[in-house]
Amino acid sequence: MQEEKKEQLITKYLHSELSNSEEIIFSTLIVSDPGFSNEVELKTIFYADRSSDLKIQLEQQMLDMEKYSNFNLSIVSTLSRIAAILVIGFFTKLF
């Protein structure tokens, strides 16, 4: 089997996209081709590590967005209060 096809099988495996026939081919290669088996193991570890890193980055970005969102809400709340005081003060002077 061509190396390119093997790479495609590994990629599909990592993304859980193997068809039934591809699963059979994949399983056969795992048992019969030690090089393929080693490559799958290495890429699985790399993929898991990369996924974990991306998850950590996403969680950090969500925390940063939450902090920024809370900061913006705090500014809006403060500005609303100032505006309310100014409006009340304006109307108080009129009457």
DAVEN-V109407 format. One record per residue. N is the residue number from 1. RES is the residue in one small letter. PSI is psi in radians with two decimals (none if undefined). Layout:
n:N res:RES psi:PSI
n:N res:RES psi:PSI
This chain:
n:1 res:m psi:2.47
n:2 res:q psi:2.56
n:3 res:e psi:-0.64
n:4 res:e psi:-0.72
n:5 res:k psi:-0.66
n:6 res:k psi:-0.73
n:7 res:e psi:-0.71
n:8 res:q psi:-0.71
n:9 res:l psi:-0.76
n:10 res:i psi:-0.78
n:11 res:t psi:-0.80
n:12 res:k psi:-0.67
n:13 res:y psi:-0.83
n:14 res:l psi:-0.50
n:15 res:h psi:0.15
n:16 res:s psi:0.82
n:17 res:e psi:0.25
n:18 res:l psi:2.36
n:19 res:s psi:3.02
n:20 res:n psi:-0.78
n:21 res:s psi:-0.63
n:22 res:e psi:-0.61
n:23 res:e psi:-0.69
n:24 res:i psi:-0.81
n:25 res:i psi:-0.79
n:26 res:f psi:-0.86
n:27 res:s psi:-0.70
n:28 res:t psi:-0.76
n:29 res:l psi:-0.67
n:30 res:i psi:-0.73
n:31 res:v psi:-0.67
n:32 res:s psi:-0.28
n:33 res:d psi:1.71
n:34 res:p psi:-0.62
n:35 res:g psi:-0.74
n:36 res:f psi:-0.77
n:37 res:s psi:-0.77
n:38 res:n psi:-0.73
n:39 res:e psi:-0.73
n:40 res:v psi:-0.77
n:41 res:e psi:-0.82
n:42 res:l psi:-0.80
n:43 res:k psi:-0.57
n:44 res:t psi:-0.75
n:45 res:i psi:-0.81
n:46 res:f psi:-0.79
n:47 res:y psi:-0.73
n:48 res:a psi:-0.76
n:49 res:d psi:-0.77
n:50 res:r psi:-0.73
n:51 res:s psi:-0.71
n:52 res:s psi:-0.76
n:53 res:d psi:-0.76
n:54 res:l psi:-0.66
n:55 res:k psi:-0.75
n:56 res:i psi:-0.77
n:57 res:q psi:-0.74
n:58 res:l psi:-0.76
n:59 res:e psi:-0.70
n:60 res:q psi:-0.73
n:61 res:q psi:-0.67
n:62 res:m psi:-0.70
n:63 res:l psi:-0.74
n:64 res:d psi:-0.74
n:65 res:m psi:-0.67
n:66 res:e psi:-0.75
n:67 res:k psi:-0.78
n:68 res:y psi:-0.73
n:69 res:s psi:-0.79
n:70 res:n psi:-0.67
n:71 res:f psi:-0.78
n:72 res:n psi:-0.72
n:73 res:l psi:-0.65
n:74 res:s psi:-0.74
n:75 res:i psi:-0.81
n:76 res:v psi:-0.75
n:77 res:s psi:-0.78
n:78 res:t psi:-0.79
n:79 res:l psi:-0.63
n:80 res:s psi:-0.72
n:81 res:r psi:-0.74
n:82 res:i psi:-0.78
n:83 res:a psi:-0.73
n:84 res:a psi:-0.74
n:85 res:i psi:-0.76
n:86 res:l psi:-0.74
n:87 res:v psi:-0.79
n:88 res:i psi:-0.76
n:89 res:g psi:-0.70
n:90 res:f psi:-0.84
n:91 res:f psi:-0.53
n:92 res:t psi:-0.69
n:93 res:k psi:-0.52
n:94 res:l psi:-0.60
n:95 res:f psi:none
